[in-house]
Every structure is written in structure tokens, then in C-alpha cells.
Amino acid sequence: MSTSRITKYTSVFNIGLQNTFVYRWNYFLRALFGLIPLAGTVFLWSAVFKERGGGLHGYDYGSMIYYYLLTLLVSNLVVPTEDEWQIAADIREGQINALLTKPMSYLAYRLSIFLSGRLVYSFVTLPPIAVIFVYFRDYIVLPTDPLVYLLTAVSILMAAFIQFFITYSLAMFAFWILEISTIVFIVYSFEYFLGGQMFPIDIMPTAVQAVMKWLPFYYELFCPVAIFLGRLKGADLMQALVIQMGWLLLAWACAKAMWKRGLGHYQAVGG
């Protein structure tokens, strides 16, 4: 990528920072009220472990709470914030016409905005999350191997890009249909159930886990958390990173293909 293009997308990133920062209090309140489900989760698993009187697939009450703390943190770092609705609005309202006349990739343009939004959102939402971590500090056990931190960071980065490219691809349906909310809701429901937000995937039966490891949802949230917790090690860890990279490349290719087909349809109908 040439210096002029890098400068161009850096400018887009800076504009995204300024625009997103306007809504910093909205993000803060969203993060604050997003802690309410965590409170429900704490009470739920407390009752589960009290009833069982023991562990569950290697988890005890403390490690389960730690797992949900990490999912809360990682989800705030990687999950897009209304990007699909903004992209769909650009298409539906014809705002992409102005961008089509410029030597700029719309995918790179939206990726720059996504990254700036993640930066601001993380900056605003991390303080209340940090308070929660301090409150549950007795359950936190940090890895001693520096490599775990590096691999977790790599996995988090890939998870963020996978989430963005899937979101972008979903938004492309706005080229064909007026309202994409139903499609988005269906996909996000699968992400919530199969991505590890509802429960750790590795408490599922082995056969179910074997299938879920080949789905993209496994790598959108659970994978980096499992690496940090030491639930993925050795060959299993390397396999997970390779598959995650594969899904990243596939999601990127799908996003580009959806844009190309959607733009062809858009121009064909006089958009």
C-alpha cells in the first residue's frame, strides 16, 4: 500500500476517532449496564456449583467466574458496535455514491472506522470492567508464560477481524433487501450460543465440541479466552490458531465477494 493511501486511511481513522468519541458516554453507560448479565451469571453458577457440590469439566466456581470476566473483556475489545447498521444505511441511503468516485476501498474505509471505534469503545469501557476485575480479584490467576499473552493477543486480533468481516458481509445484504435486521439477529443468535458467551464451549460433549471447532463462532470469542486460561495447549492450541487464521481469510474473501456482487446489483438497478 502506497504512502498516500496509508495517509488517506489514517485520516479516516482519525475522523472515526473524533466521531466515535462524541458518543463516549453512550458507550460508558452501555458497558455499565452490560455488567447486569454478569451479575445474573454469577448467581446462576453459584447455584449450579452449590447443587453439584463439585467441579464441571475442569471448572470450579472461581474459574467459571474468571471465564466470564474474560469473555466480558474480550467481547468489548472485538465485537463491532453498530457497524452493520451504519454500512447498511450507507447503501440504503446512497451515501456510498460519494465514496465510489474516490480512489478508496470501501472495505478499507469501513475497517479504519471499525478500528477507531474499537479504540474509543475500549478506552471508555475498560474502567468499569477493571473495577469488576478488582472486585473478583481472588478468582484471577494470571498465566506465568509470556508466550500465552502473545498468542492470546494474536487470537484476539484475529477474532476482531473475523467479527468485522462477518458484520460487513451481513451488511452487504442491504444491496438486495431493505431491512437486514432479521438476518443479523439470526447470525448473532448463533454467535451468542456457539461463541462461548452463554457457557464455555469445552463443557459440551466431546462430539459436539469437535463440530463447533470447525465453525467460525468458536474463534470469535472462546478461542482467545481458552488460550489465556490454558484450556488450549500444545497441538490443540496450534490447530486452533491455524483454523482461526483460515476463517479470517475466508471471512475477508467473503466480504470482498459480497461487496463486488452487491455493487454490481446496485449499479445495475441504477443506484
C-alpha positions in Angstrom: 0.0 0.0 0.0 1.4 3.4 -1.0 2.2 6.2 1.4 -0.6 8.3 0.1 -3.1 5.5 0.6 -1.9 4.9 4.2 -2.2 8.7 4.8 -5.7 8.6 3.4 -6.9 5.8 5.7 -5.1 7.3 8.7 -7.2 10.4 8.1 -10.3 8.2 8.0 -9.2 6.6 11.2 -8.7 10.0 12.9 -12.2 11.2 11.8 -13.6 7.9 13.1 -11.9 8.6 16.4 -13.4 12.1 16.7 -16.9 11.0 15.6 -16.9 8.0 18.0 -15.6 9.9 20.9 -18.7 12.1 20.8 -20.7 9.1 22.0 -18.3 8.1 24.7 -21.0 8.5 27.5 -23.3 6.3 25.5 -20.6 3.6 25.3 -19.8 4.0 29.0 -23.4 3.5 30.0 -23.8 0.6 27.6 -20.8 -1.1 29.2 -22.1 -0.3 32.7 -25.5 -1.8 32.1 -23.8 -4.6 30.2 -22.5 -5.8 33.6 -26.0 -6.7 34.7 -26.0 -10.1 32.8 -22.7 -10.8 34.5 -24.4 -10.4 37.9 -27.0 -12.9 36.8 -24.3 -15.3 35.6 -22.6 -15.1 39.0 -25.8 -16.1 40.8 -26.6 -18.8 38.3 -23.2 -20.6 38.5 -23.1 -20.2 42.2 -26.4 -22.1 42.5 -25.1 -24.7 39.9 -21.9 -25.5 41.8 -23.6 -25.4 45.2 -26.1 -28.0 43.9 -23.4 -30.2 42.2 -21.0 -29.9 45.1 -18.0 -30.1 42.8 -16.4 -29.1 39.6 -17.7 -29.2 36.0 -15.3 -30.4 33.2 -12.4 -28.8 34.9 -14.2 -25.6 36.0 -15.0 -24.7 39.6 -16.9 -21.7 40.7 -13.9 -19.4 40.8 -12.6 -20.4 37.3 -16.1 -20.2 35.9 -16.4 -16.6 37.1 -12.9 -15.8 35.8 -14.0 -17.2 32.4 -17.0 -14.9 32.2 -14.8 -11.9 33.3 -12.5 -12.7 30.4 -15.4 -13.1 27.9 -16.7 -9.7 29.0 -13.3 -8.1 28.4 -12.6 -9.8 25.1 -16.1 -9.0 23.7 -15.6 -5.3 24.5 -12.4 -5.5 22.5 -13.6 -7.3 19.4 -17.3 -7.0 18.9 -18.4 -4.4 16.4 -20.6 -1.6 17.6 -23.5 -0.9 15.2 -21.1 -1.1 12.2 -23.6 -3.3 10.3 -26.4 -0.7 10.6 -24.1 2.2 9.5 -22.9 0.2 6.5 -26.5 -0.7 5.6 -27.5 2.9 5.9 -24.7 4.0 3.6 -26.0 1.6 1.0 -29.7 2.2 1.5 -29.4 6.0 1.6 -27.0 6.2 -1.4 -24.1 7.6 0.7 -21.7 5.1 -0.9 -22.1 7.1 -4.2 -19.7 9.7 -2.9 -17.1 7.1 -2.0 -17.4 5.3 -5.3 -16.0 8.3 -7.1 -12.9 8.3 -4.9 -9.8 6.0 -5.2 -10.7 4.4 -1.9 -11.6 0.9 -1.0 -14.9 0.9 0.9 -13.8 -2.2 2.9 -10.6 -0.5 4.0 -12.6 2.7 4.7 -15.0 0.8 7.0 -12.2 -1.2 8.6 -10.5 2.1 9.5 -13.7 3.3 11.2 -14.1 0.0 12.9 -10.6 0.1 14.4 -11.1 3.7 15.6 -14.4 2.8 17.1 -12.9 -0.2 18.9 -10.1 2.0 20.3 -12.5 4.6 21.7 -15.0 2.0 22.9 -12.3 0.0 24.7 -10.8 3.2 26.3 -14.2 4.2 27.6 -15.5 0.8 28.7 -12.3 -0.6 30.3 -12.5 1.4 33.6 -15.8 -0.2 34.8 -14.6 -3.6 33.6 -11.4 -3.0 35.6 -13.4 -2.3 38.7 -15.2 -5.7 38.2 -11.9 -7.5 37.8 -10.7 -5.9 41.1 -13.8 -7.0 42.9 -13.3 -10.6 41.7 -9.5 -10.5 42.1 -9.5 -13.6 44.3 -10.5 -15.7 41.3 -8.0 -14.3 38.9 -4.9 -16.4 38.1 -2.6 -14.8 35.5 -0.5 -17.0 33.2 3.2 -17.2 34.0 4.3 -18.0 30.4 4.9 -14.8 28.4 4.1 -16.7 25.2 0.5 -17.2 26.4 0.0 -13.4 26.4 1.4 -13.1 22.9 -0.7 -15.9 21.5 -3.8 -14.5 23.2 -3.2 -11.1 21.7 -2.8 -12.6 18.2 -6.0 -14.6 18.7 -7.9 -11.5 19.9 -6.7 -9.6 16.9 -7.9 -12.3 14.5 -11.2 -12.6 16.4 -11.8 -8.9 15.9 -11.1 -9.0 12.2 -13.3 -12.1 11.8 -16.2 -10.4 13.6 -15.7 -7.3 11.4 -15.7 -9.1 8.1 -18.7 -11.2 9.1 -20.5 -8.0 10.1 -19.5 -6.3 6.9 -20.8 -9.3 4.8 -24.1 -9.2 6.6 -24.5 -5.5 5.9 -24.0 -6.2 2.2 -27.4 -7.8 2.1 -28.7 -4.2 2.1 -27.9 -4.2 -1.6 -30.8 -6.7 -2.1 -33.2 -6.2 0.8 -34.4 -3.1 2.6 -34.2 -4.5 6.2 -31.3 -6.7 7.3 -32.2 -6.9 11.0 -33.7 -10.4 10.7 -30.5 -11.8 9.1 -28.3 -10.0 11.6 -30.4 -11.3 14.6 -30.2 -14.9 13.3 -26.4 -14.8 12.9 -25.9 -13.0 16.2 -28.0 -15.6 18.0 -25.7 -18.3 16.7 -22.7 -16.3 17.7 -24.0 -15.9 21.3 -24.9 -19.5 21.7 -21.9 -21.1 19.8 -19.3 -18.4 20.6 -18.9 -19.1 24.3 -20.8 -16.1 25.7 -23.6 -18.3 27.1 -21.3 -21.0 28.5 -17.8 -22.3 27.9 -17.8 -24.5 24.8 -15.5 -27.1 26.4 -18.2 -28.2 28.8 -20.1 -29.6 25.9 -19.9 -33.3 24.9 -16.7 -34.1 23.0 -18.6 -34.9 19.8 -20.3 -31.5 19.9 -17.1 -29.7 20.6 -15.5 -31.5 17.6 -18.1 -29.9 15.3 -18.1 -26.5 16.9 -14.3 -26.2 16.5 -14.8 -26.1 12.7 -17.4 -23.2 12.9 -16.3 -19.6 12.9 -18.2 -18.7 16.1 -15.7 -20.7 18.2 -13.0 -18.3 17.1 -14.9 -15.1 17.6 -14.6 -15.2 21.4 -14.0 -18.5 23.0 -10.6 -19.3 21.4 -8.6 -16.3 22.8 -10.2 -16.8 26.2 -9.4 -20.5 26.2 -5.8 -19.8 25.3 -5.4 -17.3 28.1 -6.9 -19.7 30.6 -4.7 -22.5 29.5 -7.6 -24.6 28.2 -5.9 -24.8 24.8 -2.4 -26.0 24.8 0.2 -27.6 22.6 -1.0 -29.1 19.3 -4.7 -28.2 20.1 -3.6 -24.5 20.5 -1.7 -24.5 17.2 -4.5 -26.2 15.4 -7.0 -23.6 16.8 -4.8 -20.7 15.6 -4.4 -22.2 12.1 -8.2 -22.7 11.8 -8.8 -19.2 13.2 -6.5 -17.8 10.5 -8.3 -19.9 7.9 -11.7 -18.4 9.0 -10.1 -14.9 9.0 -9.0 -15.3 5.3 -12.4 -16.9 4.4 -14.3 -14.1 6.1 -12.2 -11.5 4.3 -12.7 -13.2 0.9 -16.5 -13.4 1.6 -16.6 -9.7 2.5 -14.9 -8.7 -0.8 -17.1 -11.1 -2.8 -20.3 -9.7 -1.2 -19.2 -6.1 -2.0 -18.4 -7.0 -5.6 -21.7 -8.8 -6.2 -23.7 -6.2 -4.3 -22.1 -3.3 -6.1 -22.9 -4.9 -9.4 -26.5 -5.3 -8.4 -26.6 -1.7 -7.1 -25.2 -0.3 -10.4 -27.5 -2.5 -12.5 -30.6 -1.1 -10.8 -29.4 2.5 -11.2 -28.0 3.0 -7.6 
